[in-house]
């Protein structure tokens, strides 16, 4: 073997040792496919130089057999090693007697399929160490069959094909398509499947291997085989190789493979094969395979090195993230700071946004909180405003008026009744907005808990510590938000600002566009009450008689509105909803426009209890629009401020906040033993770190082997 070729083959062997069988990178390998009894076993035994494969009729190879040759130093004994198989309860086995290797393959096969003739996808791994042959790796696969025999499933043909196909489709696989030379190449199942459009349609990685050429008797058969070996009949990029199998007599007599080569040499030297003599023999096949593997190895080294460098960088970053920047002892203080910073970063981006690292797949906590609170405020407002019916609230005001006047007769409307009504309606906001605060807080805590679970999962105790601190801070800020809620409600309950700039404008309806969550002020109480403007536009509500020009009697109109309520006071019955609900809004305004004031005392104000209740109801609704707008605007701001911004301040710390997450964690972890205890990793995390370190070692050694190989090749050229 030439020096460069030997260097490349040795590099392949070293890299396979470094990465192991579970490497994501698929190294070049050889597979042997063909019909049953095509001579696959003889070819593989010839490559190894030892008879070690089971023999028999029907299907003998019933599962993939991975065979890897390791070239050892001169003088070392040949040996075979089977890997441990926990799944089948098999220990690692060592043999120097290759007849026992055959028996072990049969034993391990039976562990997979029993005594049936069926097949299994569970591979057997065999390593053979010998000083005679270069490092190679190949896979023996079950042979193609057309019919099932006793002890086989009816679809055995498809099962065999399904098992072979994944190996054949692998781009790094060299396919040895084994074909009996005594049969027509046109009916070769091996070439048919190898050259299919899903495998190797252009024959770029398929080697045709013609077996049993010593069994050719007629000159025409020999000429036919010569044309195939000359790559004329069915051309392949890698061509064909002819080999001589051991005779059945030699197999039965257990003749050494080296001694059986005498028969092969006679065939090679035959004049019939003089034109293709250089393409005959198992030794040539072994050298040819080695050259192909070496060429593939040389081609793949740059990409393998680049992949290893990228993976190494990724692994180092993951180790740093998990507090393993070096092999030195872990710095607990630094690890605590790293974990807290990692937590802060994830929560901050999710809550506050304004970062290129925001999640673009799902809606984050901040966006959800904004919608939840703003939309919830409108819902809470609606619930508060629909607490009473019109009749119910009118009755409450009438009762309030009577109790306010007490022993006195009604002379003028009492403004305290307006305060009573506003206070009662404002109190209705406390409960739904308290429920909104509870719901928003729970949503935030659940989301933050999920983020902490993801960020600190490797450290269960530290996760619990940080979760308690952070959720406790959210609860503290929630209590403050609740205090602000109570304060806002109480402020509006206890003081009516009669000078409010909007007090004269409240009959206007809020715009219908430009607002995400419309707050419709037609909706008061459980009924839909038209605004004063709507009432003015109703022809039935005209205040003047067009013919006479005489104003309607204000008292009659007032009585028309509240007449159905009068029986509630005098004992006659009720019915305001049916008769006067459309006249509630704008009652005071219409009353003040009356020219005749026979039914009122001063400033066109009503003196009867029913009319006074209607007056206060109208004023209550107008003023409650001011309060509703204020609460729906202010309370969401308070909630977002206390739940979100204060949490962000707590995460960031600094002068803007009394403490921080990091400082609170450090207070809990001042004792060195406490630090070590809270930073105990979960078993899964320990496994992950071990896996990362092992992958790091593999990447570093892979890069080292490739660099050394490149240096050696450069010295040869």
FIGU-643104 format. One record per residue (C-alpha): y negated, x negated, z negated. Coordinates in nm, 3 decimals. Layout:
       y       x       z
       Y       X       Z
...
This chain:
       y       x       z
   0.000   0.000   0.000
  -0.344  -0.135   0.090
  -0.578  -0.222  -0.194
  -0.836   0.059  -0.129
  -0.555   0.313  -0.103
  -0.402   0.194  -0.426
  -0.742   0.210  -0.601
  -0.795   0.571  -0.490
  -0.446   0.681  -0.592
  -0.488   0.516  -0.931
  -0.825   0.689  -0.969
  -0.660   1.024  -0.897
  -0.399   0.951  -1.162
  -0.659   0.847  -1.418
  -0.871   1.155  -1.356
  -0.570   1.380  -1.394
  -0.493   1.210  -1.724
  -0.853   1.251  -1.839
  -0.901   1.615  -1.746
  -0.551   1.744  -1.814
  -0.383   2.035  -1.643
  -0.644   2.289  -1.758
  -0.936   2.129  -1.572
  -1.158   2.368  -1.379
  -1.171   2.109  -1.100
  -0.866   2.135  -0.876
  -0.733   1.794  -0.774
  -0.544   1.747  -0.445
  -0.180   1.836  -0.467
   0.118   1.896  -0.241
   0.327   2.210  -0.223
   0.661   2.247  -0.052
   0.725   2.580   0.118
   1.003   2.694   0.346
   1.304   2.917   0.385
   1.591   2.900   0.143
   1.827   2.613   0.232
   1.566   2.451   0.461
   1.597   2.128   0.266
   1.297   2.151   0.033
   1.486   2.013  -0.264
   1.615   1.715  -0.068
   1.260   1.632   0.049
   1.117   1.638  -0.304
   1.409   1.439  -0.444
   1.360   1.187  -0.166
   0.989   1.152  -0.259
   1.079   1.102  -0.624
   1.376   0.880  -0.542
   1.603   1.061  -0.783
   1.824   1.370  -0.760
   1.689   1.602  -1.028
   1.656   1.952  -0.880
   1.909   2.233  -0.930
   2.143   2.305  -0.641
   2.325   2.619  -0.536
   2.339   2.912  -0.302
   2.081   3.190  -0.262
   1.752   3.136  -0.442
   1.763   2.832  -0.672
   1.392   2.762  -0.733
   1.284   3.078  -0.916
   0.949   2.969  -1.058
   0.680   2.712  -0.966
   0.784   2.359  -1.066
   0.490   2.122  -1.113
   0.608   1.764  -1.068
   0.376   1.471  -1.125
   0.476   1.112  -1.053
   0.323   0.838  -1.266
   0.354   0.483  -1.139
   0.435   0.254  -1.431
   0.451  -0.124  -1.463
   0.740  -0.319  -1.317
   1.036  -0.335  -1.548
   0.967  -0.009  -1.731
   1.249   0.243  -1.745
   1.228   0.560  -1.543
   1.196   0.871  -1.754
   1.115   1.241  -1.728
   0.911   1.449  -1.974
   0.895   1.829  -2.000
   0.586   1.975  -2.168
   0.610   2.191  -2.478
   0.621   2.566  -2.402
   0.533   2.771  -2.710
   0.559   3.095  -2.511
   0.931   3.037  -2.457
   1.000   2.848  -2.782
   1.067   2.518  -2.600
   0.976   2.180  -2.745
   0.868   1.874  -2.548
   1.176   1.705  -2.400
   1.231   1.344  -2.283
   1.513   1.231  -2.051
   1.622   0.910  -1.881
   1.930   1.073  -1.733
   1.812   1.272  -1.431
   2.127   1.485  -1.423
   2.010   1.619  -1.759
   1.669   1.682  -1.605
   1.839   1.919  -1.361
   2.009   2.102  -1.648
   1.679   2.127  -1.839
   1.509   2.283  -1.535
   1.788   2.540  -1.517
   1.758   2.609  -1.892
   1.383   2.658  -1.875
   1.420   2.877  -1.566
   1.664   3.104  -1.750
   1.412   3.137  -2.034
   1.180   3.294  -1.775
   1.408   3.515  -1.564
   1.737   3.521  -1.753
   2.050   3.507  -1.541
   1.901   3.724  -1.265
   1.798   3.598  -0.922
   1.441   3.723  -0.970
   1.133   3.499  -0.983
   0.861   3.422  -1.239
   0.498   3.308  -1.210
   0.529   3.097  -1.528
   0.542   2.737  -1.410
   0.755   2.451  -1.544
   0.567   2.121  -1.590
   0.756   1.797  -1.537
   0.617   1.442  -1.554
   0.823   1.160  -1.405
   0.738   0.798  -1.488
   0.865   0.529  -1.250
   0.753   0.182  -1.137
   0.885   0.243  -0.786
   0.652   0.506  -0.643
   0.276   0.580  -0.637
   0.112   0.858  -0.833
   0.169   1.192  -0.666
   0.152   1.555  -0.767
   0.345   1.832  -0.599
   0.474   2.183  -0.662
   0.814   2.315  -0.562
   0.801   2.688  -0.490
   1.068   2.955  -0.437
   1.185   2.964  -0.075
   1.106   3.253   0.158
   1.379   3.512   0.196
   1.437   3.817   0.410
   1.695   4.015   0.215
   1.766   4.064  -0.151
   2.101   3.974  -0.303
   2.274   4.105  -0.613
   2.060   4.045  -0.919
   1.731   4.055  -0.721
   1.463   4.320  -0.692
   1.449   4.503  -0.359
   1.096   4.372  -0.289
   1.193   4.007  -0.354
   1.056   3.904  -0.011
   0.706   4.026  -0.104
   0.732   3.884  -0.457
   0.806   3.536  -0.320
   0.518   3.560  -0.073
   0.278   3.678  -0.347
   0.379   3.383  -0.566
   0.337   3.127  -0.284
   0.008   3.254  -0.143
  -0.236   3.146  -0.421
  -0.103   2.789  -0.397
  -0.124   2.791  -0.018
  -0.482   2.926  -0.009
  -0.619   2.652  -0.236
  -0.836   2.429  -0.015
  -0.731   2.115  -0.205
  -0.363   2.177  -0.140
  -0.164   1.987   0.124
   0.112   2.215   0.255
   0.451   2.067   0.343
   0.592   2.332   0.576
   0.966   2.257   0.562
   1.168   2.360   0.868
   1.531   2.299   0.957
   1.522   2.091   1.279
   1.832   2.267   1.411
   1.640   2.594   1.429
   1.368   2.705   1.668
   1.020   2.609   1.541
   0.892   2.945   1.665
   1.075   3.134   1.392
   0.952   2.911   1.107
   0.846   3.129   0.814
   0.677   2.828   0.656
   0.449   2.764   0.955
   0.392   3.137   1.004
   0.248   3.176   0.654
   0.079   2.833   0.639
  -0.112   2.894   0.962
  -0.208   3.254   0.884
  -0.579   3.338   0.901
  -0.614   3.353   0.521
  -0.450   3.014   0.459
  -0.487   2.730   0.714
  -0.539   2.890   1.057
  -0.642   2.561   1.226
  -0.365   2.353   1.071
  -0.609   2.116   0.898
  -0.404   2.064   0.582
  -0.051   2.153   0.690
   0.216   1.889   0.753
   0.523   2.004   0.942
   0.840   1.849   0.799
   1.155   1.874   1.009
   1.471   1.829   0.804
   1.832   1.763   0.901
   1.748   1.580   1.225
   2.078   1.398   1.184
   2.249   1.733   1.254
   2.109   1.749   1.609
   2.395   1.704   1.856
   2.276   1.793   2.204
   2.024   1.591   2.400
   1.817   1.902   2.463
   1.785   1.968   2.090
   1.680   1.609   2.029
   1.422   1.625   2.311
   1.292   1.951   2.165
   1.248   1.789   1.822
   1.082   1.481   1.977
   0.821   1.704   2.144
   0.756   1.878   1.813
   0.715   1.543   1.634
   0.478   1.433   1.911
   0.265   1.734   1.811
   0.299   1.897   2.151
   0.488   2.218   2.080
   0.279   2.367   1.796
  -0.001   2.118   1.724
  -0.110   2.050   1.368
  -0.407   1.840   1.264
  -0.183   1.633   1.036
   0.117   1.646   1.268
   0.490   1.642   1.187
   0.735   1.413   1.009
   1.110   1.406   1.060
   1.350   1.330   0.774
   1.722   1.297   0.719
   1.866   1.491   0.429
   2.153   1.371   0.219
   2.478   1.512   0.345
   2.659   1.770   0.135
   2.935   1.515   0.086
   2.683   1.265  -0.056
   2.541   1.533  -0.284
   2.886   1.634  -0.404
   2.978   1.271  -0.469
   2.642   1.214  -0.641
   2.562   0.922  -0.411
   2.239   0.743  -0.505
   1.943   0.838  -0.285
   1.869   0.475  -0.202
   2.224   0.425  -0.074
   2.206   0.742   0.137
   1.914   0.591   0.325
   2.162   0.398   0.539
   2.238   0.716   0.731
   1.864   0.787   0.766
   1.805   0.437   0.906
   2.073   0.486   1.171
   1.899   0.801   1.290
   1.559   0.631   1.295
   1.695   0.345   1.505
   1.863   0.583   1.749
   1.731   0.548   2.108
   1.684   0.926   2.120
   1.397   0.896   1.868
   1.243   0.567   1.986
   0.917   0.735   2.091
   0.856   0.886   1.746
   1.033   0.628   1.528
   0.716   0.564   1.326
   0.707   0.931   1.222
   1.055   0.944   1.073
   1.190   0.891   0.724
   1.116   0.986   0.367
   0.933   0.659   0.303
   0.691   0.733   0.585
   0.639   1.086   0.450
   0.561   0.947   0.104
   0.312   0.695   0.245
   0.156   0.956   0.469
   0.109   1.199   0.178
  -0.038   0.922  -0.034
  -0.291   0.835   0.238
  -0.396   1.199   0.272
  -0.438   1.239  -0.103
  -0.640   0.918  -0.121
  -0.867   1.036   0.163
  -0.922   1.369  -0.013
  -0.988   1.186  -0.338
  -1.254   0.967  -0.176
  -1.417   1.274  -0.022
  -1.425   1.470  -0.345
  -1.551   1.196  -0.578
  -1.928   1.252  -0.519
  -1.905   1.626  -0.582
  -1.677   1.573  -0.882
  -1.921   1.324  -1.030
  -2.216   1.557  -0.971
  -2.033   1.851  -1.130
  -1.939   1.635  -1.426
  -2.300   1.516  -1.472
  -2.430   1.874  -1.464
  -2.164   1.996  -1.702
  -2.228   1.702  -1.936
  -2.598   1.788  -1.950
  -2.518   2.153  -2.024
  -2.271   2.056  -2.298
  -2.522   1.822  -2.463
  -2.781   2.100  -2.468
  -2.531   2.340  -2.626
  -2.440   2.083  -2.890
  -2.807   2.028  -2.971
  -2.859   2.405  -3.002
  -2.573   2.416  -3.249
  -2.697   2.124  -3.461
  -2.469   1.858  -3.316
  -2.711   1.631  -3.135
  -2.502   1.327  -3.229
  -2.180   1.237  -3.400
  -2.368   1.155  -3.720
  -2.365   1.379  -4.025
  -2.549   1.708  -3.974
  -2.912   1.715  -4.096
  -2.912   2.049  -4.278
  -3.291   2.078  -4.299
  -3.326   2.011  -3.930
  -3.045   2.254  -3.844
  -3.206   2.527  -4.058
  -3.536   2.473  -3.878
  -3.363   2.483  -3.539
  -3.177   2.803  -3.617
  -3.490   2.976  -3.751
  -3.692   2.864  -3.448
  -3.419   2.990  -3.217
  -3.421   3.326  -3.398
  -3.799   3.351  -3.389
  -3.811   3.274  -3.019
  -3.557   3.542  -2.926
  -3.718   3.814  -3.143
  -4.073   3.721  -3.040
  -4.000   3.741  -2.667
  -3.811   4.067  -2.711
  -4.087   4.227  -2.918
  -4.409   4.075  -2.787
  -4.320   3.992  -2.426
  -4.581   3.789  -2.234
  -4.331   3.513  -2.156
  -4.151   3.398  -1.843
  -3.823   3.416  -2.035
  -3.833   3.794  -2.082
  -3.515   3.982  -2.002
  -3.529   4.134  -1.653
  -3.199   4.323  -1.680
  -3.263   4.569  -1.965
  -3.567   4.718  -2.138
  -3.662   4.513  -2.445
  -3.740   4.619  -2.801
  -4.119   4.598  -2.764
  -4.127   4.825  -2.459
  -3.888   5.070  -2.623
  -4.090   5.072  -2.946
  -4.411   5.144  -2.754
  -4.260   5.443  -2.577
  -4.072   5.565  -2.882
  -4.381   5.566  -3.106
  -4.629   5.701  -2.849
  -4.397   5.972  -2.726
  -4.284   6.046  -3.081
  -4.646   6.091  -3.191
  -4.700   6.366  -2.936
  -4.375   6.530  -3.044
  -4.476   6.506  -3.411
  -4.817   6.657  -3.328
  -4.652   6.946  -3.150
  -4.418   7.007  -3.442
  -4.709   7.000  -3.688
  -4.918   7.242  -3.481
  -4.632   7.490  -3.448
  -4.563   7.517  -3.820
  -4.726   7.859  -3.852
  -4.759   8.165  -3.634
  -5.101   8.320  -3.568
  -5.030   8.621  -3.788
  -4.896   8.404  -4.066
  -5.199   8.174  -4.068
  -5.441   8.468  -4.038
  -5.276   8.624  -4.341
  -5.303   8.292  -4.531
  -5.677   8.272  -4.454
  -5.737   8.633  -4.558
  -5.560   8.569  -4.885
  -5.766   8.254  -4.930
  -6.088   8.442  -4.861
  -6.009   8.712  -5.115
  -5.912   8.459  -5.380
  -6.221   8.250  -5.304
  -6.454   8.548  -5.349
  -6.241   8.659  -5.643
  -6.442   8.910  -5.846
  -6.727   8.900  -5.595
  -6.775   9.116  -5.284
  -6.786   8.957  -4.938
  -7.147   8.881  -4.846
  -7.133   8.554  -4.648
  -6.833   8.355  -4.515
  -6.729   8.084  -4.760
  -6.706   7.735  -4.602
  -6.444   7.637  -4.859
  -6.204   7.861  -4.669
  -6.247   7.635  -4.364
  -6.157   7.338  -4.582
  -5.853   7.525  -4.713
  -5.738   7.602  -4.360
  -5.797   7.247  -4.231
  -5.625   7.099  -4.536
  -5.323   7.322  -4.489
  -5.292   7.248  -4.115
  -5.345   6.874  -4.168
  -5.071   6.858  -4.431
  -4.828   6.979  -4.167
  -4.863   6.640  -3.994
  -4.728   6.439  -4.287
  -4.359   6.525  -4.254
  -4.306   6.481  -3.875
  -4.503   6.155  -3.871
  -4.307   6.032  -4.172
  -3.987   6.107  -3.980
  -4.126   5.917  -3.680
  -4.196   5.617  -3.903
  -3.843   5.628  -4.047
  -3.689   5.657  -3.701
  -3.902   5.376  -3.554
  -3.824   5.147  -3.847
  -3.451   5.209  -3.816
  -3.465   5.142  -3.443
  -3.647   4.812  -3.499
  -3.409   4.701  -3.773
  -3.103   4.778  -3.563
  -3.242   4.587  -3.267
  -3.346   4.288  -3.477
  -3.002   4.290  -3.643
  -2.841   4.276  -3.299
  -3.058   3.980  -3.200
  -2.974   3.798  -3.523
  -2.603   3.867  -3.473
  -2.619   3.704  -3.131
  -2.838   3.410  -3.235
  -2.669   3.324  -3.566
  -2.313   3.438  -3.509
  -2.169   3.087  -3.563
  -2.311   3.081  -3.919
  -2.207   3.404  -4.098
  -2.365   3.323  -4.436
  -2.688   3.197  -4.282
  -2.693   3.509  -4.065
  -2.667   3.731  -4.374
  -2.943   3.534  -4.550
  -3.189   3.558  -4.258
  -3.102   3.923  -4.198
  -3.174   4.015  -4.560
  -3.509   3.832  -4.554
  -3.627   3.969  -4.220
  -3.515   4.329  -4.271
  -3.662   4.319  -4.622
  -3.997   4.218  -4.473
  -3.976   4.505  -4.223
  -3.906   4.747  -4.510
  -4.206   4.610  -4.703
  -4.433   4.661  -4.404
  -4.286   5.006  -4.350
  -4.390   5.107  -4.704
  -4.744   4.989  -4.628
  -4.742   5.190  -4.304
  -4.633   5.493  -4.506
  -4.926   5.438  -4.744
  -5.160   5.430  -4.446
  -5.003   5.750  -4.315
  -5.062   5.926  -4.648
  -5.415   5.791  -4.660
  -5.498   5.915  -4.311
  -5.362   6.260  -4.380
  -5.540   6.280  -4.716
  -5.870   6.161  -4.566
  -5.866   6.435  -4.306
  -5.751   6.693  -4.560
  -6.029   6.623  -4.807
  -6.338   6.587  -4.591
  -6.461   6.785  -4.291
  -6.720   6.605  -4.082
  -6.932   6.892  -3.957
  -7.156   6.639  -3.776
  -6.868   6.511  -3.563
  -6.982   6.442  -3.209
  -6.691   6.641  -3.063
  -6.731   6.944  -3.282
  -6.935   7.120  -3.012
  -6.704   7.025  -2.727
  -6.362   7.116  -2.854
  -6.313   7.417  -2.632
  -6.261   7.183  -2.335
  -5.903   7.110  -2.239
  -5.789   6.748  -2.211
  -5.762   6.612  -1.858
  -5.429   6.673  -1.685
  -5.404   6.331  -1.516
  -5.408   5.975  -1.636
  -5.212   6.035  -1.957
  -4.842   5.956  -1.994
  -4.773   6.200  -2.276
  -4.998   6.500  -2.236
  -5.117   6.665  -2.556
  -5.189   7.021  -2.452
  -5.446   7.188  -2.677
  -5.366   7.534  -2.548
  -5.065   7.507  -2.774
  -5.152   7.609  -3.130
  -4.918   7.788  -3.364
  -4.598   7.917  -3.208
  -4.788   8.105  -2.936
  -4.984   7.976  -2.638
  -5.350   8.062  -2.711
  -5.601   8.057  -2.422
  -5.908   7.839  -2.468
  -6.256   7.985  -2.509
  -6.337   7.890  -2.149
  -6.029   8.075  -2.029
  -6.139   8.380  -2.227
  -6.490   8.365  -2.077
  -6.345   8.354  -1.726
  -6.149   8.676  -1.790
  -6.344   8.971  -1.646
  -6.212   9.188  -1.924
  -6.397   8.965  -2.172
  -6.746   9.012  -2.025
  -6.995   9.052  -2.303
  -7.243   9.269  -2.115
  -7.223   9.605  -1.946
  -7.337   9.540  -1.590
  -7.470   9.892  -1.533
  -7.670   9.960  -1.847
  -7.755   9.606  -1.949
  -7.686   9.714  -2.300
  -7.488   9.464  -2.507
  -7.155   9.574  -2.642
  -7.140   9.636  -3.006
  -7.031   9.304  -3.166
  -6.860   9.482  -3.447
  -6.656   9.693  -3.209
  -6.537   9.380  -3.028
  -6.454   9.213  -3.357
  -6.266   9.520  -3.464
  -6.091   9.529  -3.127
  -5.967   9.177  -3.192
  -5.862   9.221  -3.551
  -5.793   9.592  -3.564
  -5.418   9.547  -3.560
  -5.458   9.321  -3.863
  -5.655   9.570  -4.063
  -5.348   9.768  -4.171
  -5.213   9.450  -4.324
  -5.504   9.471  -4.565
  -5.526   9.845  -4.590
  -5.154   9.902  -4.579
  -5.131  10.049  -4.226
  -4.917   9.778  -4.052
  -4.962   9.470  -3.824
  -4.977   9.371  -3.459
  -5.235   9.097  -3.398
  -5.000   8.915  -3.162
  -4.977   9.212  -2.928
  -5.344   9.308  -2.926
  -5.580   9.024  -3.013
  -5.415   8.689  -2.957
  -5.613   8.623  -2.641
  -5.941   8.673  -2.830
  -5.881   8.411  -3.106
  -6.044   8.116  -2.925
  -6.419   8.159  -2.873
  -6.454   8.442  -3.125
  -6.746   8.278  -3.306
  -6.919   8.185  -2.982
  -6.893   8.534  -2.843
  -7.009   8.679  -3.173
  -7.323   8.464  -3.173
  -7.417   8.579  -2.825
  -7.445   8.943  -2.933
  -7.795   9.084  -2.925
  -7.718   9.366  -3.164
  -7.647   9.256  -3.518
  -7.592   9.589  -3.686
  -7.248   9.495  -3.808
  -7.333   9.148  -3.939
  -7.556   9.033  -4.220
  -7.714   8.699  -4.130
  -7.683   8.457  -3.836
  -7.442   8.696  -3.667
  -7.158   8.613  -3.905
  -6.897   8.870  -4.008
  -6.892   9.010  -4.357
  -6.551   9.180  -4.353
  -6.245   8.981  -4.467
  -6.050   9.027  -4.143
  -6.344   8.909  -3.933
  -6.415   8.618  -4.167
  -6.050   8.508  -4.141
  -6.079   8.518  -3.761
  -6.399   8.312  -3.781
  -6.233   8.043  -3.993
  -5.923   8.044  -3.777
  -6.134   7.970  -3.469
  -6.326   7.694  -3.649
  -6.002   7.550  -3.793
  -5.848   7.517  -3.451
  -6.160   7.353  -3.310
  -6.180   7.103  -3.592
  -5.804   7.041  -3.593
  -5.835   6.913  -3.238
  -6.049   6.632  -3.379
  -5.792   6.558  -3.648
  -5.498   6.584  -3.409
  -5.658   6.340  -3.166
  -5.735   6.103  -3.450
  -5.384   6.109  -3.598
  -5.205   6.086  -3.262
  -5.426   5.787  -3.178
  -5.441   5.610  -3.515
  -5.090   5.650  -3.656
  -4.907   5.489  -3.358
  -5.149   5.196  -3.387
  -5.072   5.169  -3.757
  -4.697   5.183  -3.696
  -4.709   4.921  -3.422
  -4.939   4.705  -3.633
  -4.727   4.721  -3.947
  -4.380   4.721  -3.792
  -4.429   4.494  -3.492
  -4.735   4.276  -3.533
  -4.681   4.210  -3.902
  -4.321   4.117  -3.826
  -4.444   3.876  -3.559
  -4.695   3.732  -3.807
  -4.412   3.685  -4.055
  -4.206   3.505  -3.793
  -4.495   3.280  -3.691
  -4.640   3.213  -4.036
  -4.953   3.000  -4.060
  -5.289   3.103  -4.204
  -5.267   3.454  -4.061
  -4.991   3.565  -4.298
  -4.905   3.521  -4.665
  -4.563   3.368  -4.589
  -4.315   3.313  -4.306
  -3.948   3.345  -4.224
  -3.899   2.969  -4.231
  -4.070   2.933  -4.571
  -3.866   3.215  -4.720
  -3.544   3.063  -4.590
  -3.642   2.722  -4.727
  -3.710   2.877  -5.069
  -3.358   3.017  -5.074
  -3.205   2.688  -4.959
  -3.373   2.429  -5.179
  -3.049   2.330  -5.344
  -2.843   2.086  -5.125
  -2.521   2.266  -5.213
  -2.676   2.596  -5.108
  -2.776   2.447  -4.772
  -2.424   2.324  -4.707
  -2.280   2.659  -4.815
  -2.497   2.884  -4.597
  -2.443   2.659  -4.296
  -2.066   2.681  -4.309
  -1.960   2.775  -3.959
  -1.723   3.049  -3.861
  -1.377   2.952  -3.740
  -1.469   3.063  -3.388
  -1.777   2.840  -3.396
  -1.575   2.541  -3.514
  -1.338   2.600  -3.225
  -1.633   2.618  -2.986
  -1.776   2.288  -3.114
  -1.439   2.117  -3.081
  -1.408   2.252  -2.728
  -1.759   2.132  -2.638
  -1.688   1.784  -2.774
  -1.361   1.766  -2.583
  -1.534   1.875  -2.263
  -1.805   1.618  -2.328
  -1.541   1.347  -2.361
  -1.373   1.455  -2.037
  -1.702   1.455  -1.847
  -1.799   1.111  -1.975
  -1.460   0.961  -1.892
  -1.455   1.131  -1.551
  -1.795   0.982  -1.467
  -1.675   0.642  -1.590
  -1.356   0.649  -1.377
  -1.546   0.753  -1.064
  -1.810   0.484  -1.118
  -1.544   0.216  -1.172
  -1.353   0.335  -0.864
  -1.667   0.322  -0.650
  -1.738  -0.033  -0.772
  -1.382  -0.143  -0.689
  -1.399   0.011  -0.343
  -1.732  -0.161  -0.274
  -1.575  -0.496  -0.361
  -1.299  -0.435  -0.106
  -1.540  -0.366   0.180
